[in-house]
Amino acid sequence: MLDLTASGPVLMHNCALYQHQAAIVQAHHVCPKSWFEHAGKPIVTPLIALCPTCHVNAHAAIDGILAGRDVTAIPRRSVALARQALAIAAQQGLTPTPTL
């Protein structure tokens, strides 16, 4: 995350999804944390470092898939990450709900 209290140059970081550079990259759960919380289960999902755009695209893909919509306009790696989230949810016995 960009530290606004720091001095010196703003550094660029790698986004794990497309290996591009972004000023802001944060660790996010592959399978949404809220799904585990709603189930009252411990959070058992990998973390991935994403820029804000890739993060929101993955959430849009999750919600689109859940709604039965065509998600082919969303970048394919974001869709693949959404499918991975849904696979983890199925393995963990979670009930996926919209994320946006």
GIVEN-V297090 format. One record per pair of residues at least 12 apart in sequence whose ideal C-beta (glycine too) atoms are under 7 Angstrom apart, sorted by the first residue. I is the first residue (numbers start at 0). J is the second residue. Records with the same first field share a line. If there is no record, write none. Layout:
I->J + J
This chain:
0->23 + 25
1->22 + 23
9->22
12->24
14->48 + 49 + 50 + 53
15->47 + 48 + 49
16->49 + 53 + 76 + 77 + 80
17->53 + 76
21->50
23->50 + 51
24->48 + 49 + 50
25->48 + 49
26->46 + 48
27->46 + 47 + 49 + 54
28->42 + 44 + 46
29->44 + 45 + 47 + 80 + 83 + 84 + 87
30->44 + 84 + 87 + 88
31->84 + 98
34->88 + 93 + 95 + 96
35->93
38->93 + 94
40->91
43->91
44->87
53->77
56->73 + 74 + 77
57->77 + 80 + 81
58->98 + 99
59->73 + 99
60->73 + 77 + 78 + 81
61->81 + 84 + 98
62->97 + 98 + 99
64->81 + 85
65->95 + 97
